[in-house]
Structures are given as structure tokens and as C-alpha cells.
Amino acid sequence: MTSQDQPAASMPADTSLANRYGGQKRALQGKTKRTVGIVALAAGIGFMAWVSTSASTASVSFKDIGYSTTDATQAEVDFQVTREPGTAVKCAIKALDSKFAVVGWKVVDIPPGPAEQYADGGRTTARREVVRTESLSVSGVVDNCWIPDAAK
């Protein structure tokens, strides 16, 4: 009996698996391995550069404290801004009506203050700003705060 006459069940296991699933994968060539290594190294260096620069950039955060509506032409918004000491900040404040439409908008400058003036070393400052409105407002909030030099 020759190998051609043998039934398929008696074929060696590795031959039937190779026929079913395909042959063994070939290894990566040296040039491909080098290219993958260079790309991975570049991605790692880029990630480390991003992490190191993003940690060193100053950040600013804000918290709405309250608001009051004096009349249909103005609202007062109370808020806190936290930033690095000695950093000037700009904040956009908006007044909203009962349908959440913006009825007043103002950008305010918050200059850097002396560190001795604040309990937390000059990081947090509380502000009350008056926003002119075109109709009666029912809410006042800080839309966003940013560091002017970082936006350029």
C-alpha cells in the first residue's frame, strides 16, 4: 500500500492540520523587525515628550459659587478660580434665561495676585462679576477659564 492509497484518517496529524489551517507562518525578516522597533521607539519617545510637557504646563480650574439677578439688565456671578501663583487668567461668564439661552456674556481678566494675599499660596481667588443682560436672567455661570499666553 502506497501513501496515495492510504485513507485520509491514517495521514499524519501535522499534514492534515497543515492542509486544514495552512502551513506554518514564516518569521519576520530582519528589515521588518528593525522597522517595527524604530516605530515603537519613536512612539515611546513621543509619548514621554508629551507626558513631560503636559505636566509642566500651568492649569486653571473654576467653580461656580452662586449668582443673583438684580434686574432685567444685569446679573452678578460669584465664582472661584484656581491657577498657579503669579498666573493671569481670563474667564468667560454667561447669564442664562429660563430656556438656557445666553442673555449676557462677559470676558473678565483676573490678574496675578501676590501669594501672601491668599490662604493657599495664591492659587485660588474668589470673584464677583456683574454681567449686563438683554433680558431677565435666571442663572449665571462661568463658561470657561484659560491662561491668555497659553492660547496663542
N, C-alpha and C positions, 0 to 999 in steps of 0.2 A: 504494500500500500504506500503510495507516494503522498507527499504533502498536499498535492492537489486533490487527491481522493479522500482526504480526511474530512469528516464533518466539521462544521463551524464550532461546535461545542468543544471539540478537543484541541482547538488552536490555543497557543499560549495566551495567557491573560494580557500581557503587555501589548501584544499585537492587536487583539480585539479592542482594547482601550484606545490604542493609537488610531485605529480605524474609526472608532466611535467619536472620540473627543479631539482628534487631531494630534499631531506629533508634539514633541517637547518644544517649548519656547526656546528661542536662541537668546543668548546673553547679550546685554547691551555692549555696543562697541566702545572702544576707548574714547573716541571723539564725542560720542553721545554722553558718556559718563562725565566727561570734563565739562561739557556744555551745561548739563544739569547742575553740576557742582558750582559753576560760576554764577548761574542764575540764582541758586539758593543763597550763595554768599552775598550777592548784590541785594537780594531781598532782605536778608538779615541785617546788612549794614543800613539799608534804607529804613527799616523798622526801628533800629536803635537810634538813628538820627532823629526820626520823628518823635520817639519817646523822650529823648533828651531835650529837644527844643520845645515840645508841648508842655513839659513840666516846668520850664523856666519862664514861660510867658505868663504875664500877670493875668489874673482872672477877676471878674467882677460879678457880684450877685446882688439881687434886690429882693425886698419883701414888702408887700403891701400891708400897711398898718390900718388905715381907715380912710374915710372920705366924709365930706359934708357938702351939702348943696346950700349955698347962701341965698341964691335966687336963680332965675332962669338964665342969667347971663354969666354966671361963674360957679365953679366948684373948687373945693380945696381937697387936695390929695396928700395924705400922710404916708411916708414910706421910709424904709431904711436901705442904705446901700453899703455893701461890704466890698472893700478893694484893698490892694496893697497900700501901705502907708506912703504918702507922697505922690499918689497917682490921681490925676484929674480924670473925671468921668463925665459922660453925657448920658442923660436918661430921657426917654420919650414917655410922656404921660398922656393918657387919654381919658376923657369923660364920656360915659355911655348913657343912652336913654333907655327907656323900658323895653325897647325891642333890640337892645345891644348894638344899636347904630352909634357910630362915633359922632358926638356933637361938639367935642372940643379936643384940641391936640396941642401939645407944647413940648419942645425940647429944652431941657434945662442943663446948664453947666454946673457941675459940682467940683469946685477947685480942691486941690490937695490941702489938707489941714495939718497943723502941727500935731505930732504924735502925742504930746503931753496933754492935749485937749480931750482925748477920748480914753475911756476906761480900758479898751482893748488895744491900745498902742496905735490908734489912728486908723484902724481897719474899717470900723462901722460908724456911719453918721446917719442921723435921723433928719428928715427934711419935711417941710410942709410947703407945698407949692399951689398957687392959685392958677387955675386953668379957665380961660374965657370960653364960654359955650354959646352956641347959637340957639339952643332951646334947653328946657329943663332937663338936667341930668339926674340919674338915679344911682350912678356908680362912677367911681374914679379909680383907675388902676395904672400901674407902671407897665408899659408895653414892653420895653427893653432898655437895658443899660449897656454901654460899651466904653472902651477906652479909645479916645479920639485918635491917638497916634497909631494904634494897632489896626485901625480901619483903613489907613492909607496904603 
